[in-house]
Amino acid sequence: MSERYNIKETEEKWRRIWDERACFAVSEDPAKKKYYVLEMFPYPSGRIHVGHVRNYTLGDVVARYRRAKGFNVIHPMGWDAFGLPAENAALERKTHPAKWTYTNIEQMRGQLKSMGLSIDWSREVATCHPEYYRHEQKMFLDFYRKGLAYRKESMVNWDPIDNTVLANEQVVDGKGWRTGAPVERRKLSQWFLKITDYADDLLEGLKTLDRWPEKVRIMQENWIGRSQGLRLRLDIIGAGEHLEIFTTRPDTIFGASFAAMAPDHPLAQKLCKSKPGFDEFLKQCSAGGTSEAAIEQAEKIGFDTGFKIQHPFLKDVHLPLYVANFILMDYGTGAIYGVPAHDQRDFDFAKKYGLEIKYVVFRKESLPPPSAQLFDQPLLEDGIMKNSSFLDGLSNSDAKKEIIARAEKMKTGEGVTQYRLRDWGISRQRYWGCPIPMIHCPSCGVVPVPEKDLPVQLPEDVTFDKPGNPLAHHTTWKNVKCPSCQKDAQRETDTFDTFFESSWYFARYCDPRNEKAAFDRQKAKYWLPVDQYIGGVEHAVLHLLYSRFFTRALKDCGYCDVAEPFAGLFTQGMVTHETYQDSGGNWLFPGDVKKDGDKFVTVKDGNPVKVGGIVKMSKSKKNVVDPEDILSTYGADAARLFILSDSPPERDLEWTEGGIEGAWRYVNRVHRLISDSLASLSAPGTTTPQQFSDAALDLRRMAHKTIAGVAADIEAFLMNKAVAKVRELSNAIEKFAAPDSAAKWALREALEALVLCANPMMPHLAEELWDMLGHKTMLAGTPWPEADPALLKADTVTIGVQVNGKLRAQITLPANADVKTAESVALSEPGVKNAIGGMTVKKVIVVPGRIVNVVAG
């Protein structure tokens, strides 16, 4: 009887050995093909969650498999360490953000190491370290010199309590996420990166990313939002001005019933500043977020300027001109003509202000209604033009071309390409971020910090007792001499958006200890791009798009030679769990609940528990499990196995106690299987026998099919199928008896195949079993086994037999059986005979290796 497997002791032992022997440390090797595996790096919150366990397990399977396949694998780890939570911690816990962050990194590093990840920890980076952010300050200066970084005024979300700018995501129902104060829209000077310069290239580059999920490519394409339209100049009657509008629907020009401009449009102030009620209207517009979504959801309101717009093709038609809250100044020209019949926002606005709704596009199969009021919603689809003068009868796509051509001929407009994508605002009024390396001088204007003075480091002696940005209150840090004229000046007190750090960290891993440069260009040329990137689909747009832009900008500034940072992308599903509530509706942790017969009750007092839906794990609903508890109770291999086996990795995974316990039992079962088989094995390195019994040959075929199948599944990210194949092999081995030397040899071969194939999934167990099998080398450095093509071919094949189209039997035939043999065996089957009964067999159709069809009547 084998000894009980000591999971905790064994896993700690092998992690220590991997560290001592630096098994996963790598360097450039031109003689070997590289493979770069990377999971999106974590924010150091202090504790890993089950989503981390899933993400990093998936990446580790790929890294260990590719290393076994002979690749020079780089698999690094770091910390996305700047951000707002550290400042909140400073306020709540009376501690410095740096201390809080580095303490959390220490804790999380230990937790991740306990998972047995094959990471090269010598490449670890933290984005809050000056030796990291000094290089991105240099990048910013290079972008500035190249015209890719600039400063301008823009509308921002302003929290009047915290006195700071909020990202769109931090505005919840029109209020600041932390203070709950109604958010205001303010115009502030902000730093931007010219991502729009790369809009076409970013779109075209998506076509090359054939190893990205299609849904992510579509999301990026929609975010960039390239559209063809018309820029048109419209006369404002009696104002001596013209309004320049942009529209993607020039075909609907004859359905226009109003024109409108953004609240911050220069003409809005010029035409309305003295009008009663305008200032109050602007205050209404400033209440709420600045994002497209926030503006889309807000009630549509307008201010009638009192001026009219001359319709460009109808002399007798004058359109009222409004200022409207749903128009964005930084999209198009900040002005539109409104066609309520064919745009939802225009429709809502027209309904509110009693404006005409005139339909000019109709479905091909329908006739124009006698009255426009017959419709109670806008018609947004393509169709045929009506009520449109010279456009009548044209398709709306041809009508677009015709209007653009006429506007260009009249010299009142031109066809243009427009993008939904806006330049990236990178300014944040926060302390815990990378300082923007610019100085504001009253005499010289904005002056870059000299490179010799980089990094501009964050001051450590800051306080958070005042609202707003602590850097703006720190006079000794803020007040400096201008590097150009030596007069009194001030530092830029804004810090970078944290997406700045995560847009190039993958390149820093190529050369993380380089003090002179962000990374050596030749090292980056060897390692980049990332071959397999893994992370959540929630990052499909911003992080991934910014990284794609950043890499292109770095290439243009001479840093690297690649344009696309991530050749392959995999987006894993979420981890879910049942929710539980007590009789008062309070959420309960899974550990506070137990099953009592067919119901759930509280552990504390046995009160009834309401079981809710299976949803994404979240702290607010308390349906979370602590990975640290799981790892200490069941071990890393069991946690990894459950994560991999229970669901396809792209789908959501439901975490269950039964699932993790089943994985733990399987880990023990495999250990017991090999322990109990050691006495029945041939010695390592024994010559292959010449002959095998049928049973031994079947086991060998199963082993080699598993080798080939697991490899194919890992490469296709079918991790749950790979686990299933490993389990099937272990089942076959358990049923096998080894009465002779050839069988003992086949058993060893099968057990070694099992261990080698299980290694990417359960590396601690695999190392232990490899050692038990008598090997002196580390499994971490052992090549992936080669499947014998001859053993992948089946001697027999099982096919179905149909009688008049209905399946009546299954038969097993030699793989090379001829048609007559297949027909004879099929007709002798009892189920086939019963189905034929008294009928006459008219025809037997044999499809070799697939099916036999019997036609009887």
Number of C-alpha atoms within 10 A of each C-alpha: 6 12 9 10 16 10 21 14 10 16 21 15 13 19 18 13 12 16 15 9 10 15 15 23 18 16 13 17 10 9 7 11 13 22 23 24 25 26 24 22 22 15 20 26 17 17 18 19 18 21 21 19 19 23 24 25 27 25 25 25 26 25 27 25 25 23 23 21 16 16 17 23 29 26 26 24 23 22 22 19 29 26 22 15 17 22 22 15 15 18 15 9 11 13 15 19 25 18 12 20 24 18 14 17 22 12 15 20 19 11 19 19 15 17 24 23 22 29 28 19 18 15 19 16 22 23 22 23 15 16 20 23 23 25 21 26 22 19 19 20 21 17 20 17 13 12 11 18 20 15 14 11 12 17 20 24 28 28 25 16 15 16 13 17 24 22 17 17 10 16 24 16 15 20 21 27 16 13 12 14 16 20 27 25 21 16 15 14 12 18 21 20 22 19 22 18 14 15 22 12 14 21 18 12 14 18 10 11 16 12 13 19 15 11 11 20 19 14 13 19 20 15 17 21 14 16 12 14 21 26 24 25 18 19 18 19 14 9 11 7 13 15 21 19 20 24 23 17 19 24 26 29 20 23 22 24 23 23 25 28 28 24 26 21 17 12 16 19 15 9 14 18 13 10 12 9 11 19 14 10 17 18 11 14 24 21 18 22 30 25 16 13 10 17 17 14 11 17 14 19 17 22 19 16 17 11 16 20 22 18 21 17 14 10 8 7 15 19 19 19 24 24 26 25 24 24 24 21 17 17 15 22 19 20 25 25 30 26 27 27 28 24 17 15 19 26 21 17 21 20 14 13 12 8 16 18 24 21 26 26 28 21 13 12 7 9 9 14 11 7 9 14 13 9 13 11 15 19 19 12 10 14 19 20 26 22 17 18 11 13 21 15 17 18 18 24 15 14 23 22 15 17 23 22 16 14 20 16 11 11 11 16 21 19 21 15 12 20 17 17 18 17 18 16 21 18 21 24 21 23 27 25 23 30 25 25 27 20 24 20 21 12 12 14 11 17 17 20 22 15 14 6 10 16 21 19 17 17 13 9 9 15 17 17 8 10 12 19 22 20 25 18 16 15 12 10 18 17 16 17 16 23 16 13 11 10 13 14 22 20 26 21 24 23 22 26 21 22 17 20 22 20 21 19 24 28 24 20 24 26 20 20 17 14 12 10 18 25 20 17 16 15 16 21 15 15 23 23 23 21 18 20 21 20 23 16 18 10 13 19 19 15 17 20 18 18 24 23 25 24 22 23 24 18 15 15 14 11 21 21 17 16 21 21 22 24 17 17 23 22 20 20 20 20 23 21 21 20 23 25 20 16 10 8 10 11 20 20 17 19 13 13 21 15 12 12 7 5 11 17 21 21 15 9 7 13 12 16 23 17 15 12 10 15 17 20 22 15 11 9 17 19 22 23 20 12 21 18 10 16 18 12 15 18 25 29 25 27 26 26 25 24 29 24 20 21 17 17 22 16 12 16 24 18 21 16 10 10 17 20 16 14 21 21 12 16 21 16 14 22 19 17 16 25 18 13 19 18 10 18 21 19 14 12 8 9 10 11 11 6 10 17 12 10 14 22 16 17 22 24 23 21 32 24 21 25 26 17 18 24 22 15 16 20 15 10 18 19 28 20 20 26 21 16 23 22 17 15 21 24 13 14 22 12 8 16 14 17 9 15 14 21 26 21 25 29 25 25 19 25 25 19 25 26 24 27 27 22 24 28 31 22 29 25 25 26 23 18 24 21 14 14 20 11 13 9 11 16 21 21 13 13 15 20 16 11 18 15 11 9 16 17 11 13 12 13 15 13 18 17 27 21 21 14 10 12 16 18 17 17 15 14 18 14 14 13 13 12 14 11 12 24 17 11 13 29 19 10 15 12 18 19 15 10 16 18 12 10 11 10 14 9 11 20 15 18 12 15 18 11 19 25 20 22 17 16 11
